[in-house]
Amino acid sequence: MCDKPKRLNEYYFVCTASDGYKAIFSWNELFNSELGEKIFIITEMNGIRLKQLRNRILLISTFDLKVGRRYIKGLQYIEINRAD
């Protein structure tokens, strides 16, 4: 993906919900820390499939100290951007 690994520090992910709410994760948070192992995209809950879920796709970060700040209901898309 990248010929210079240090450049990966410049990337971040913007996760956007259907209501416009956004949560942002840095490359290092996701791929170079314990936090990355505690982020989940939920497409089924208690045997209920995606099409039947009220909020559809959920994204949760279970490692955050303040619960809810990066909890996305109705995840629409994830953008990968590079800081200039």
mmCIF file of the N, C-alpha and C atoms, coordinates in Angstrom:
data_MODEL
# 
_entry.id   MODEL 
# 
loop_
_atom_site.group_PDB 
_atom_site.id 
_atom_site.type_symbol 
_atom_site.label_atom_id 
_atom_site.label_alt_id 
_atom_site.label_comp_id 
_atom_site.label_asym_id 
_atom_site.label_entity_id 
_atom_site.label_seq_id 
_atom_site.pdbx_PDB_ins_code 
_atom_site.Cartn_x 
_atom_site.Cartn_y 
_atom_site.Cartn_z 
_atom_site.occupancy 
_atom_site.B_iso_or_equiv 
_atom_site.pdbx_formal_charge 
_atom_site.auth_seq_id 
_atom_site.auth_comp_id 
_atom_site.auth_asym_id 
_atom_site.auth_atom_id 
_atom_site.pdbx_PDB_model_num 
ATOM 1   N N  . MET A 1 1  ? 0.810   -1.199  0.000  1.00 0.00 ? 1  MET A N  1 
ATOM 2   C CA . MET A 1 1  ? 0.000   0.000   0.000  1.00 0.00 ? 1  MET A CA 1 
ATOM 3   C C  . MET A 1 1  ? 0.848   1.255   0.000  1.00 0.00 ? 1  MET A C  1 
ATOM 4   N N  . CYS A 1 2  ? 1.921   1.246   0.760  1.00 0.00 ? 2  CYS A N  1 
ATOM 5   C CA . CYS A 1 2  ? 2.711   2.461   0.903  1.00 0.00 ? 2  CYS A CA 1 
ATOM 6   C C  . CYS A 1 2  ? 4.187   2.113   0.842  1.00 0.00 ? 2  CYS A C  1 
ATOM 7   N N  . ASP A 1 3  ? 4.934   2.810   -0.014 1.00 0.00 ? 3  ASP A N  1 
ATOM 8   C CA . ASP A 1 3  ? 6.352   2.535   -0.140 1.00 0.00 ? 3  ASP A CA 1 
ATOM 9   C C  . ASP A 1 3  ? 7.166   3.111   1.016  1.00 0.00 ? 3  ASP A C  1 
ATOM 10  N N  . LYS A 1 4  ? 6.603   4.053   1.757  1.00 0.00 ? 4  LYS A N  1 
ATOM 11  C CA . LYS A 1 4  ? 7.262   4.655   2.917  1.00 0.00 ? 4  LYS A CA 1 
ATOM 12  C C  . LYS A 1 4  ? 6.345   4.489   4.134  1.00 0.00 ? 4  LYS A C  1 
ATOM 13  N N  . PRO A 1 5  ? 6.643   3.526   5.007  1.00 0.00 ? 5  PRO A N  1 
ATOM 14  C CA . PRO A 1 5  ? 5.751   3.236   6.134  1.00 0.00 ? 5  PRO A CA 1 
ATOM 15  C C  . PRO A 1 5  ? 5.401   4.435   7.008  1.00 0.00 ? 5  PRO A C  1 
ATOM 16  N N  . LYS A 1 6  ? 6.297   5.391   7.161  1.00 0.00 ? 6  LYS A N  1 
ATOM 17  C CA . LYS A 1 6  ? 5.992   6.562   7.996  1.00 0.00 ? 6  LYS A CA 1 
ATOM 18  C C  . LYS A 1 6  ? 4.835   7.375   7.426  1.00 0.00 ? 6  LYS A C  1 
ATOM 19  N N  . ARG A 1 7  ? 4.612   7.269   6.130  1.00 0.00 ? 7  ARG A N  1 
ATOM 20  C CA . ARG A 1 7  ? 3.500   8.001   5.505  1.00 0.00 ? 7  ARG A CA 1 
ATOM 21  C C  . ARG A 1 7  ? 2.144   7.503   5.998  1.00 0.00 ? 7  ARG A C  1 
ATOM 22  N N  . LEU A 1 8  ? 2.098   6.266   6.495  1.00 0.00 ? 8  LEU A N  1 
ATOM 23  C CA . LEU A 1 8  ? 0.835   5.738   7.010  1.00 0.00 ? 8  LEU A CA 1 
ATOM 24  C C  . LEU A 1 8  ? 0.315   6.590   8.168  1.00 0.00 ? 8  LEU A C  1 
ATOM 25  N N  . ASN A 1 9  ? 1.215   7.278   8.882  1.00 0.00 ? 9  ASN A N  1 
ATOM 26  C CA . ASN A 1 9  ? 0.813   8.165   9.974  1.00 0.00 ? 9  ASN A CA 1 
ATOM 27  C C  . ASN A 1 9  ? -0.085  9.295   9.494  1.00 0.00 ? 9  ASN A C  1 
ATOM 28  N N  . GLU A 1 10 ? -0.092  9.561   8.208  1.00 0.00 ? 10 GLU A N  1 
ATOM 29  C CA . GLU A 1 10 ? -0.853  10.669  7.648  1.00 0.00 ? 10 GLU A CA 1 
ATOM 30  C C  . GLU A 1 10 ? -2.297  10.301  7.315  1.00 0.00 ? 10 GLU A C  1 
ATOM 31  N N  . TYR A 1 11 ? -2.660  9.039   7.435  1.00 0.00 ? 11 TYR A N  1 
ATOM 32  C CA . TYR A 1 11 ? -3.994  8.592   7.039  1.00 0.00 ? 11 TYR A CA 1 
ATOM 33  C C  . TYR A 1 11 ? -4.954  8.514   8.228  1.00 0.00 ? 11 TYR A C  1 
ATOM 34  N N  . TYR A 1 12 ? -6.211  8.798   7.943  1.00 0.00 ? 12 TYR A N  1 
ATOM 35  C CA . TYR A 1 12 ? -7.258  8.675   8.957  1.00 0.00 ? 12 TYR A CA 1 
ATOM 36  C C  . TYR A 1 12 ? -8.549  8.201   8.287  1.00 0.00 ? 12 TYR A C  1 
ATOM 37  N N  . PHE A 1 13 ? -9.426  7.648   9.092  1.00 0.00 ? 13 PHE A N  1 
ATOM 38  C CA . PHE A 1 13 ? -10.679 7.052   8.630  1.00 0.00 ? 13 PHE A CA 1 
ATOM 39  C C  . PHE A 1 13 ? -11.845 7.856   9.193  1.00 0.00 ? 13 PHE A C  1 
ATOM 40  N N  . VAL A 1 14 ? -12.757 8.256   8.325  1.00 0.00 ? 14 VAL A N  1 
ATOM 41  C CA . VAL A 1 14 ? -13.955 8.976   8.748  1.00 0.00 ? 14 VAL A CA 1 
ATOM 42  C C  . VAL A 1 14 ? -15.141 8.027   8.553  1.00 0.00 ? 14 VAL A C  1 
ATOM 43  N N  . CYS A 1 15 ? -15.759 7.652   9.655  1.00 0.00 ? 15 CYS A N  1 
ATOM 44  C CA . CYS A 1 15 ? -16.910 6.740   9.629  1.00 0.00 ? 15 CYS A CA 1 
ATOM 45  C C  . CYS A 1 15 ? -18.168 7.581   9.789  1.00 0.00 ? 15 CYS A C  1 
ATOM 46  N N  . THR A 1 16 ? -19.054 7.521   8.804  1.00 0.00 ? 16 THR A N  1 
ATOM 47  C CA . THR A 1 16 ? -20.228 8.394   8.777  1.00 0.00 ? 16 THR A CA 1 
ATOM 48  C C  . THR A 1 16 ? -21.515 7.580   8.914  1.00 0.00 ? 16 THR A C  1 
ATOM 49  N N  . ALA A 1 17 ? -22.376 8.054   9.800  1.00 0.00 ? 17 ALA A N  1 
ATOM 50  C CA . ALA A 1 17 ? -23.675 7.419   10.042 1.00 0.00 ? 17 ALA A CA 1 
ATOM 51  C C  . ALA A 1 17 ? -24.733 8.013   9.119  1.00 0.00 ? 17 ALA A C  1 
ATOM 52  N N  . SER A 1 18 ? -25.867 7.342   9.054  1.00 0.00 ? 18 SER A N  1 
ATOM 53  C CA . SER A 1 18 ? -26.965 7.798   8.192  1.00 0.00 ? 18 SER A CA 1 
ATOM 54  C C  . SER A 1 18 ? -27.512 9.167   8.610  1.00 0.00 ? 18 SER A C  1 
ATOM 55  N N  . ASP A 1 19 ? -27.326 9.552   9.879  1.00 0.00 ? 19 ASP A N  1 
ATOM 56  C CA . ASP A 1 19 ? -27.803 10.865  10.341 1.00 0.00 ? 19 ASP A CA 1 
ATOM 57  C C  . ASP A 1 19 ? -26.738 11.951  10.219 1.00 0.00 ? 19 ASP A C  1 
ATOM 58  N N  . GLY A 1 20 ? -25.580 11.601  9.620  1.00 0.00 ? 20 GLY A N  1 
ATOM 59  C CA . GLY A 1 20 ? -24.512 12.577  9.424  1.00 0.00 ? 20 GLY A CA 1 
ATOM 60  C C  . GLY A 1 20 ? -23.459 12.588  10.518 1.00 0.00 ? 20 GLY A C  1 
ATOM 61  N N  . TYR A 1 21 ? -23.708 11.869  11.621 1.00 0.00 ? 21 TYR A N  1 
ATOM 62  C CA . TYR A 1 21 ? -22.723 11.808  12.710 1.00 0.00 ? 21 TYR A CA 1 
ATOM 63  C C  . TYR A 1 21 ? -21.448 11.156  12.194 1.00 0.00 ? 21 TYR A C  1 
ATOM 64  N N  . LYS A 1 22 ? -20.298 11.653  12.639 1.00 0.00 ? 22 LYS A N  1 
ATOM 65  C CA . LYS A 1 22 ? -19.025 11.118  12.177 1.00 0.00 ? 22 LYS A CA 1 
ATOM 66  C C  . LYS A 1 22 ? -18.116 10.775  13.349 1.00 0.00 ? 22 LYS A C  1 
ATOM 67  N N  . ALA A 1 23 ? -17.368 9.707   13.173 1.00 0.00 ? 23 ALA A N  1 
ATOM 68  C CA . ALA A 1 23 ? -16.326 9.322   14.122 1.00 0.00 ? 23 ALA A CA 1 
ATOM 69  C C  . ALA A 1 23 ? -15.042 9.140   13.318 1.00 0.00 ? 23 ALA A C  1 
ATOM 70  N N  . ILE A 1 24 ? -13.929 9.567   13.903 1.00 0.00 ? 24 ILE A N  1 
ATOM 71  C CA . ILE A 1 24 ? -12.661 9.539   13.187 1.00 0.00 ? 24 ILE A CA 1 
ATOM 72  C C  . ILE A 1 24 ? -11.660 8.672   13.940 1.00 0.00 ? 24 ILE A C  1 
ATOM 73  N N  . PHE A 1 25 ? -10.927 7.864   13.180 1.00 0.00 ? 25 PHE A N  1 
ATOM 74  C CA . PHE A 1 25 ? -9.869  7.021   13.718 1.00 0.00 ? 25 PHE A CA 1 
ATOM 75  C C  . PHE A 1 25 ? -8.608  7.270   12.905 1.00 0.00 ? 25 PHE A C  1 
ATOM 76  N N  . SER A 1 26 ? -7.480  7.346   13.577 1.00 0.00 ? 26 SER A N  1 
ATOM 77  C CA . SER A 1 26 ? -6.218  7.478   12.853 1.00 0.00 ? 26 SER A CA 1 
ATOM 78  C C  . SER A 1 26 ? -5.724  6.095   12.439 1.00 0.00 ? 26 SER A C  1 
ATOM 79  N N  . TRP A 1 27 ? -4.832  6.077   11.476 1.00 0.00 ? 27 TRP A N  1 
ATOM 80  C CA . TRP A 1 27 ? -4.214  4.824   11.025 1.00 0.00 ? 27 TRP A CA 1 
ATOM 81  C C  . TRP A 1 27 ? -3.572  4.113   12.203 1.00 0.00 ? 27 TRP A C  1 
ATOM 82  N N  . ASN A 1 28 ? -2.818  4.853   13.004 1.00 0.00 ? 28 ASN A N  1 
ATOM 83  C CA . ASN A 1 28 ? -2.114  4.239   14.129 1.00 0.00 ? 28 ASN A CA 1 
ATOM 84  C C  . ASN A 1 28 ? -3.062  3.694   15.191 1.00 0.00 ? 28 ASN A C  1 
ATOM 85  N N  . GLU A 1 29 ? -4.191  4.353   15.406 1.00 0.00 ? 29 GLU A N  1 
ATOM 86  C CA . GLU A 1 29 ? -5.171  3.827   16.356 1.00 0.00 ? 29 GLU A CA 1 
ATOM 87  C C  . GLU A 1 29 ? -5.656  2.453   15.915 1.00 0.00 ? 29 GLU A C  1 
ATOM 88  N N  . LEU A 1 30 ? -5.927  2.319   14.628 1.00 0.00 ? 30 LEU A N  1 
ATOM 89  C CA . LEU A 1 30 ? -6.497  1.073   14.126 1.00 0.00 ? 30 LEU A CA 1 
ATOM 90  C C  . LEU A 1 30 ? -5.478  -0.042  13.933 1.00 0.00 ? 30 LEU A C  1 
ATOM 91  N N  . PHE A 1 31 ? -4.293  0.304   13.476 1.00 0.00 ? 31 PHE A N  1 
ATOM 92  C CA . PHE A 1 31 ? -3.345  -0.732  13.080 1.00 0.00 ? 31 PHE A CA 1 
ATOM 93  C C  . PHE A 1 31 ? -2.083  -0.809  13.925 1.00 0.00 ? 31 PHE A C  1 
ATOM 94  N N  . ASN A 1 32 ? -1.958  0.085   14.907 1.00 0.00 ? 32 ASN A N  1 
ATOM 95  C CA . ASN A 1 32 ? -0.721  0.098   15.683 1.00 0.00 ? 32 ASN A CA 1 
ATOM 96  C C  . ASN A 1 32 ? -0.994  0.298   17.172 1.00 0.00 ? 32 ASN A C  1 
ATOM 97  N N  . SER A 1 33 ? -2.188  -0.073  17.626 1.00 0.00 ? 33 SER A N  1 
ATOM 98  C CA . SER A 1 33 ? -2.497  0.042   19.045 1.00 0.00 ? 33 SER A CA 1 
ATOM 99  C C  . SER A 1 33 ? -3.539  -1.003  19.430 1.00 0.00 ? 33 SER A C  1 
ATOM 100 N N  . GLU A 1 34 ? -3.720  -1.122  20.725 1.00 0.00 ? 34 GLU A N  1 
ATOM 101 C CA . GLU A 1 34 ? -4.698  -2.067  21.247 1.00 0.00 ? 34 GLU A CA 1 
ATOM 102 C C  . GLU A 1 34 ? -6.128  -1.692  20.843 1.00 0.00 ? 34 GLU A C  1 
ATOM 103 N N  . LEU A 1 35 ? -6.371  -0.420  20.655 1.00 0.00 ? 35 LEU A N  1 
ATOM 104 C CA . LEU A 1 35 ? -7.694  0.050   20.269 1.00 0.00 ? 35 LEU A CA 1 
ATOM 105 C C  . LEU A 1 35 ? -8.193  -0.633  19.003 1.00 0.00 ? 35 LEU A C  1 
ATOM 106 N N  . GLY A 1 36 ? -7.299  -0.817  18.042 1.00 0.00 ? 36 GLY A N  1 
ATOM 107 C CA . GLY A 1 36 ? -7.683  -1.426  16.771 1.00 0.00 ? 36 GLY A CA 1 
ATOM 108 C C  . GLY A 1 36 ? -8.275  -2.820  16.904 1.00 0.00 ? 36 GLY A C  1 
ATOM 109 N N  . GLU A 1 37 ? -7.907  -3.503  17.969 1.00 0.00 ? 37 GLU A N  1 
ATOM 110 C CA . GLU A 1 37 ? -8.442  -4.842  18.212 1.00 0.00 ? 37 GLU A CA 1 
ATOM 111 C C  . GLU A 1 37 ? -9.794  -4.800  18.908 1.00 0.00 ? 37 GLU A C  1 
ATOM 112 N N  . LYS A 1 38 ? -10.249 -3.607  19.267 1.00 0.00 ? 38 LYS A N  1 
ATOM 113 C CA . LYS A 1 38 ? -11.495 -3.455  20.025 1.00 0.00 ? 38 LYS A CA 1 
ATOM 114 C C  . LYS A 1 38 ? -12.543 -2.645  19.268 1.00 0.00 ? 38 LYS A C  1 
ATOM 115 N N  . ILE A 1 39 ? -12.394 -2.550  17.956 1.00 0.00 ? 39 ILE A N  1 
ATOM 116 C CA . ILE A 1 39 ? -13.384 -1.876  17.129 1.00 0.00 ? 39 ILE A CA 1 
ATOM 117 C C  . ILE A 1 39 ? -14.108 -2.944  16.322 1.00 0.00 ? 39 ILE A C  1 
ATOM 118 N N  . PHE A 1 40 ? -15.419 -2.872  16.352 1.00 0.00 ? 40 PHE A N  1 
ATOM 119 C CA . PHE A 1 40 ? -16.217 -3.894  15.699 1.00 0.00 ? 40 PHE A CA 1 
ATOM 120 C C  . PHE A 1 40 ? -17.266 -3.258  14.802 1.00 0.00 ? 40 PHE A C  1 
ATOM 121 N N  . ILE A 1 41 ? -17.498 -3.889  13.664 1.00 0.00 ? 41 ILE A N  1 
ATOM 122 C CA . ILE A 1 41 ? -18.612 -3.524  12.795 1.00 0.00 ? 41 ILE A CA 1 
ATOM 123 C C  . ILE A 1 41 ? -19.620 -4.650  12.922 1.00 0.00 ? 41 ILE A C  1 
ATOM 124 N N  . ILE A 1 42 ? -20.793 -4.322  13.440 1.00 0.00 ? 42 ILE A N  1 
ATOM 125 C CA . ILE A 1 42 ? -21.830 -5.300  13.754 1.00 0.00 ? 42 ILE A CA 1 
ATOM 126 C C  . ILE A 1 42 ? -22.853 -5.342  12.621 1.00 0.00 ? 42 ILE A C  1 
ATOM 127 N N  . THR A 1 43 ? -23.056 -6.514  12.053 1.00 0.00 ? 43 THR A N  1 
ATOM 128 C CA . THR A 1 43 ? -24.042 -6.672  10.981 1.00 0.00 ? 43 THR A CA 1 
ATOM 129 C C  . THR A 1 43 ? -25.146 -7.656  11.352 1.00 0.00 ? 43 THR A C  1 
ATOM 130 N N  . GLU A 1 44 ? -25.026 -8.247  12.538 1.00 0.00 ? 44 GLU A N  1 
ATOM 131 C CA . GLU A 1 44 ? -26.046 -9.168  13.042 1.00 0.00 ? 44 GLU A CA 1 
ATOM 132 C C  . GLU A 1 44 ? -26.008 -9.093  14.559 1.00 0.00 ? 44 GLU A C  1 
ATOM 133 N N  . MET A 1 45 ? -27.190 -9.119  15.192 1.00 0.00 ? 45 MET A N  1 
ATOM 134 C CA . MET A 1 45 ? -27.233 -9.034  16.636 1.00 0.00 ? 45 MET A CA 1 
ATOM 135 C C  . MET A 1 45 ? -28.282 -9.992  17.177 1.00 0.00 ? 45 MET A C  1 
ATOM 136 N N  . ASN A 1 46 ? -27.857 -10.866 18.068 1.00 0.00 ? 46 ASN A N  1 
ATOM 137 C CA . ASN A 1 46 ? -28.764 -11.838 18.682 1.00 0.00 ? 46 ASN A CA 1 
ATOM 138 C C  . ASN A 1 46 ? -29.549 -12.635 17.642 1.00 0.00 ? 46 ASN A C  1 
ATOM 139 N N  . GLY A 1 47 ? -28.863 -12.998 16.558 1.00 0.00 ? 47 GLY A N  1 
ATOM 140 C CA . GLY A 1 47 ? -29.487 -13.793 15.515 1.00 0.00 ? 47 GLY A CA 1 
ATOM 141 C C  . GLY A 1 47 ? -30.336 -13.002 14.530 1.00 0.00 ? 47 GLY A C  1 
ATOM 142 N N  . ILE A 1 48 ? -30.437 -11.694 14.742 1.00 0.00 ? 48 ILE A N  1 
ATOM 143 C CA . ILE A 1 48 ? -31.215 -10.847 13.836 1.00 0.00 ? 48 ILE A CA 1 
ATOM 144 C C  . ILE A 1 48 ? -30.274 -10.307 12.769 1.00 0.00 ? 48 ILE A C  1 
ATOM 145 N N  . ARG A 1 49 ? -30.617 -10.529 11.518 1.00 0.00 ? 49 ARG A N  1 
ATOM 146 C CA . ARG A 1 49 ? -29.754 -10.134 10.401 1.00 0.00 ? 49 ARG A CA 1 
ATOM 147 C C  . ARG A 1 49 ? -29.868 -8.650  10.075 1.00 0.00 ? 49 ARG A C  1 
ATOM 148 N N  . LEU A 1 50 ? -28.898 -8.199  9.314  1.00 0.00 ? 50 LEU A N  1 
ATOM 149 C CA . LEU A 1 50 ? -28.759 -6.805  8.947  1.00 0.00 ? 50 LEU A CA 1 
ATOM 150 C C  . LEU A 1 50 ? -30.048 -6.158  8.450  1.00 0.00 ? 50 LEU A C  1 
ATOM 151 N N  . LYS A 1 51 ? -30.744 -6.785  7.548  1.00 0.00 ? 51 LYS A N  1 
ATOM 152 C CA . LYS A 1 51 ? -31.954 -6.195  6.967  1.00 0.00 ? 51 LYS A CA 1 
ATOM 153 C C  . LYS A 1 51 ? -33.048 -5.955  8.003  1.00 0.00 ? 51 LYS A C  1 
ATOM 154 N N  . GLN A 1 52 ? -33.024 -6.716  9.089  1.00 0.00 ? 52 GLN A N  1 
ATOM 155 C CA . GLN A 1 52 ? -34.063 -6.599  10.100 1.00 0.00 ? 52 GLN A CA 1 
ATOM 156 C C  . GLN A 1 52 ? -33.665 -5.679  11.250 1.00 0.00 ? 52 GLN A C  1 
ATOM 157 N N  . LEU A 1 53 ? -32.402 -5.315  11.334 1.00 0.00 ? 53 LEU A N  1 
ATOM 158 C CA . LEU A 1 53 ? -31.944 -4.442  12.407 1.00 0.00 ? 53 LEU A CA 1 
ATOM 159 C C  . LEU A 1 53 ? -32.447 -3.022  12.183 1.00 0.00 ? 53 LEU A C  1 
ATOM 160 N N  . ARG A 1 54 ? -32.905 -2.398  13.229 1.00 0.00 ? 54 ARG A N  1 
ATOM 161 C CA . ARG A 1 54 ? -33.429 -1.036  13.130 1.00 0.00 ? 54 ARG A CA 1 
ATOM 162 C C  . ARG A 1 54 ? -32.341 -0.055  12.694 1.00 0.00 ? 54 ARG A C  1 
ATOM 163 N N  . ASN A 1 55 ? -31.158 -0.168  13.257 1.00 0.00 ? 55 ASN A N  1 
ATOM 164 C CA . ASN A 1 55 ? -30.079 0.768   12.964 1.00 0.00 ? 55 ASN A CA 1 
ATOM 165 C C  . ASN A 1 55 ? -29.102 0.248   11.919 1.00 0.00 ? 55 ASN A C  1 
ATOM 166 N N  . ARG A 1 56 ? -29.418 -0.880  11.337 1.00 0.00 ? 56 ARG A N  1 
ATOM 167 C CA . ARG A 1 56 ? -28.570 -1.505  10.315 1.00 0.00 ? 56 ARG A CA 1 
ATOM 168 C C  . ARG A 1 56 ? -27.166 -1.753  10.836 1.00 0.00 ? 56 ARG A C  1 
ATOM 169 N N  . ILE A 1 57 ? -26.176 -1.264  10.141 1.00 0.00 ? 57 ILE A N  1 
ATOM 170 C CA . ILE A 1 57 ? -24.786 -1.555  10.523 1.00 0.00 ? 57 ILE A CA 1 
ATOM 171 C C  . ILE A 1 57 ? -24.376 -0.665  11.700 1.00 0.00 ? 57 ILE A C  1 
ATOM 172 N N  . LEU A 1 58 ? -23.771 -1.288  12.700 1.00 0.00 ? 58 LEU A N  1 
ATOM 173 C CA . LEU A 1 58 ? -23.258 -0.556  13.855 1.00 0.00 ? 58 LEU A CA 1 
ATOM 174 C C  . LEU A 1 58 ? -21.741 -0.640  13.870 1.00 0.00 ? 58 LEU A C  1 
ATOM 175 N N  . LEU A 1 59 ? -21.099 0.431   14.311 1.00 0.00 ? 59 LEU A N  1 
ATOM 176 C CA . LEU A 1 59 ? -19.660 0.413   14.540 1.00 0.00 ? 59 LEU A CA 1 
ATOM 177 C C  . LEU A 1 59 ? -19.457 0.822   15.991 1.00 0.00 ? 59 LEU A C  1 
ATOM 178 N N  . ILE A 1 60 ? -18.759 0.006   16.743 1.00 0.00 ? 60 ILE A N  1 
ATOM 179 C CA . ILE A 1 60 ? -18.506 0.330   18.144 1.00 0.00 ? 60 ILE A CA 1 
ATOM 180 C C  . ILE A 1 60 ? -17.030 0.216   18.447 1.00 0.00 ? 60 ILE A C  1 
ATOM 181 N N  . SER A 1 61 ? -16.583 1.069   19.355 1.00 0.00 ? 61 SER A N  1 
ATOM 182 C CA . SER A 1 61 ? -15.218 1.051   19.844 1.00 0.00 ? 61 SER A CA 1 
ATOM 183 C C  . SER A 1 61 ? -15.292 0.739   21.334 1.00 0.00 ? 61 SER A C  1 
ATOM 184 N N  . THR A 1 62 ? -14.991 -0.483  21.702 1.00 0.00 ? 62 THR A N  1 
ATOM 185 C CA . THR A 1 62 ? -15.153 -0.917  23.095 1.00 0.00 ? 62 THR A CA 1 
ATOM 186 C C  . THR A 1 62 ? -13.973 -0.547  23.981 1.00 0.00 ? 62 THR A C  1 
ATOM 187 N N  . PHE A 1 63 ? -12.935 0.043   23.411 1.00 0.00 ? 63 PHE A N  1 
ATOM 188 C CA . PHE A 1 63 ? -11.733 0.379   24.180 1.00 0.00 ? 63 PHE A CA 1 
ATOM 189 C C  . PHE A 1 63 ? -11.718 1.846   24.605 1.00 0.00 ? 63 PHE A C  1 
ATOM 190 N N  . ASP A 1 64 ? -12.611 2.657   24.066 1.00 0.00 ? 64 ASP A N  1 
ATOM 191 C CA . ASP A 1 64 ? -12.648 4.074   24.424 1.00 0.00 ? 64 ASP A CA 1 
ATOM 192 C C  . ASP A 1 64 ? -13.014 4.244   25.891 1.00 0.00 ? 64 ASP A C  1 
ATOM 193 N N  . LEU A 1 65 ? -12.429 5.249   26.532 1.00 0.00 ? 65 LEU A N  1 
ATOM 194 C CA . LEU A 1 65 ? -12.714 5.514   27.937 1.00 0.00 ? 65 LEU A CA 1 
ATOM 195 C C  . LEU A 1 65 ? -14.096 6.137   28.125 1.00 0.00 ? 65 LEU A C  1 
ATOM 196 N N  . LYS A 1 66 ? -14.488 7.015   27.241 1.00 0.00 ? 66 LYS A N  1 
ATOM 197 C CA . LYS A 1 66 ? -15.809 7.649   27.279 1.00 0.00 ? 66 LYS A CA 1 
ATOM 198 C C  . LYS A 1 66 ? -16.707 6.918   26.295 1.00 0.00 ? 66 LYS A C  1 
ATOM 199 N N  . VAL A 1 67 ? -17.665 6.201   26.793 1.00 0.00 ? 67 VAL A N  1 
ATOM 200 C CA . VAL A 1 67 ? -18.534 5.360   25.962 1.00 0.00 ? 67 VAL A CA 1 
ATOM 201 C C  . VAL A 1 67 ? -19.450 6.231   25.099 1.00 0.00 ? 67 VAL A C  1 
ATOM 202 N N  . GLY A 1 68 ? -19.629 5.816   23.846 1.00 0.00 ? 68 GLY A N  1 
ATOM 203 C CA . GLY A 1 68 ? -20.600 6.454   22.979 1.00 0.00 ? 68 GLY A CA 1 
ATOM 204 C C  . GLY A 1 68 ? -20.065 7.465   21.994 1.00 0.00 ? 68 GLY A C  1 
ATOM 205 N N  . ARG A 1 69 ? -18.888 8.013   22.236 1.00 0.00 ? 69 ARG A N  1 
ATOM 206 C CA . ARG A 1 69 ? -18.368 9.051   21.348 1.00 0.00 ? 69 ARG A CA 1 
ATOM 207 C C  . ARG A 1 69 ? -18.116 8.518   19.936 1.00 0.00 ? 69 ARG A C  1 
ATOM 208 N N  . ARG A 1 70 ? -17.686 7.268   19.858 1.00 0.00 ? 70 ARG A N  1 
ATOM 209 C CA . ARG A 1 70 ? -17.415 6.682   18.549 1.00 0.00 ? 70 ARG A CA 1 
ATOM 210 C C  . ARG A 1 70 ? -18.271 5.445   18.335 1.00 0.00 ? 70 ARG A C  1 
ATOM 211 N N  . TYR A 1 71 ? -19.524 5.557   18.727 1.00 0.00 ? 71 TYR A N  1 
ATOM 212 C CA . TYR A 1 71 ? -20.520 4.512   18.515 1.00 0.00 ? 71 TYR A CA 1 
ATOM 213 C C  . TYR A 1 71 ? -21.387 4.996   17.362 1.00 0.00 ? 71 TYR A C  1 
ATOM 214 N N  . ILE A 1 72 ? -21.343 4.298   16.250 1.00 0.00 ? 72 ILE A N  1 
ATOM 215 C CA . ILE A 1 72 ? -22.057 4.723   15.051 1.00 0.00 ? 72 ILE A CA 1 
ATOM 216 C C  . ILE A 1 72 ? -23.240 3.797   14.794 1.00 0.00 ? 72 ILE A C  1 
ATOM 217 N N  . LYS A 1 73 ? -24.431 4.360   14.766 1.00 0.00 ? 73 LYS A N  1 
ATOM 218 C CA . LYS A 1 73 ? -25.631 3.612   14.384 1.00 0.00 ? 73 LYS A CA 1 
ATOM 219 C C  . LYS A 1 73 ? -25.926 3.943   12.932 1.00 0.00 ? 73 LYS A C  1 
ATOM 220 N N  . GLY A 1 74 ? -26.219 2.952   12.137 1.00 0.00 ? 74 GLY A N  1 
ATOM 221 C CA . GLY A 1 74 ? -26.531 3.194   10.733 1.00 0.00 ? 74 GLY A CA 1 
ATOM 222 C C  . GLY A 1 74 ? -25.307 3.621   9.945  1.00 0.00 ? 74 GLY A C  1 
ATOM 223 N N  . LEU A 1 75 ? -24.215 2.886   10.098 1.00 0.00 ? 75 LEU A N  1 
ATOM 224 C CA . LEU A 1 75 ? -22.990 3.206   9.368  1.00 0.00 ? 75 LEU A CA 1 
ATOM 225 C C  . LEU A 1 75 ? -23.261 3.191   7.871  1.00 0.00 ? 75 LEU A C  1 
ATOM 226 N N  . GLN A 1 76 ? -22.988 4.297   7.217  1.00 0.00 ? 76 GLN A N  1 
ATOM 227 C CA . GLN A 1 76 ? -23.233 4.424   5.782  1.00 0.00 ? 76 GLN A CA 1 
ATOM 228 C C  . GLN A 1 76 ? -21.974 4.168   4.966  1.00 0.00 ? 76 GLN A C  1 
ATOM 229 N N  . TYR A 1 77 ? -20.870 4.762   5.395  1.00 0.00 ? 77 TYR A N  1 
ATOM 230 C CA . TYR A 1 77 ? -19.629 4.564   4.650  1.00 0.00 ? 77 TYR A CA 1 
ATOM 231 C C  . TYR A 1 77 ? -18.420 4.947   5.496  1.00 0.00 ? 77 TYR A C  1 
ATOM 232 N N  . ILE A 1 78 ? -17.271 4.491   5.040  1.00 0.00 ? 78 ILE A N  1 
ATOM 233 C CA . ILE A 1 78 ? -15.989 4.798   5.675  1.00 0.00 ? 78 ILE A CA 1 
ATOM 234 C C  . ILE A 1 78 ? -15.090 5.411   4.609  1.00 0.00 ? 78 ILE A C  1 
ATOM 235 N N  . GLU A 1 79 ? -14.633 6.618   4.866  1.00 0.00 ? 79 GLU A N  1 
ATOM 236 C CA . GLU A 1 79 ? -13.701 7.301   3.974  1.00 0.00 ? 79 GLU A CA 1 
ATOM 237 C C  . GLU A 1 79 ? -12.291 7.153   4.516  1.00 0.00 ? 79 GLU A C  1 
ATOM 238 N N  . ILE A 1 80 ? -11.352 6.966   3.626  1.00 0.00 ? 80 ILE A N  1 
ATOM 239 C CA . ILE A 1 80 ? -9.941  6.959   4.020  1.00 0.00 ? 80 ILE A CA 1 
ATOM 240 C C  . ILE A 1 80 ? -9.320  8.200   3.411  1.00 0.00 ? 80 ILE A C  1 
ATOM 241 N N  . ASN A 1 81 ? -8.800  9.070   4.266  1.00 0.00 ? 81 ASN A N  1 
ATOM 242 C CA . ASN A 1 81 ? -8.225  10.347  3.828  1.00 0.00 ? 81 ASN A CA 1 
ATOM 243 C C  . ASN A 1 81 ? -6.779  10.459  4.267  1.00 0.00 ? 81 ASN A C  1 
ATOM 244 N N  . ARG A 1 82 ? -6.089  11.359  3.633  1.00 0.00 ? 82 ARG A N  1 
ATOM 245 C CA . ARG A 1 82 ? -4.693  11.643  3.986  1.00 0.00 ? 82 ARG A CA 1 
ATOM 246 C C  . ARG A 1 82 ? -4.595  13.101  4.393  1.00 0.00 ? 82 ARG A C  1 
ATOM 247 N N  . ALA A 1 83 ? -4.015  13.342  5.555  1.00 0.00 ? 83 ALA A N  1 
ATOM 248 C CA . ALA A 1 83 ? -3.831  14.721  6.034  1.00 0.00 ? 83 ALA A CA 1 
ATOM 249 C C  . ALA A 1 83 ? -2.787  15.402  5.164  1.00 0.00 ? 83 ALA A C  1 
ATOM 250 N N  . ASP A 1 84 ? -3.059  16.627  4.820  1.00 0.00 ? 84 ASP A N  1 
ATOM 251 C CA . ASP A 1 84 ? -2.120  17.381  3.970  1.00 0.00 ? 84 ASP A CA 1 
ATOM 252 C C  . ASP A 1 84 ? -1.039  18.038  4.783  1.00 0.00 ? 84 ASP A C  1 
# 
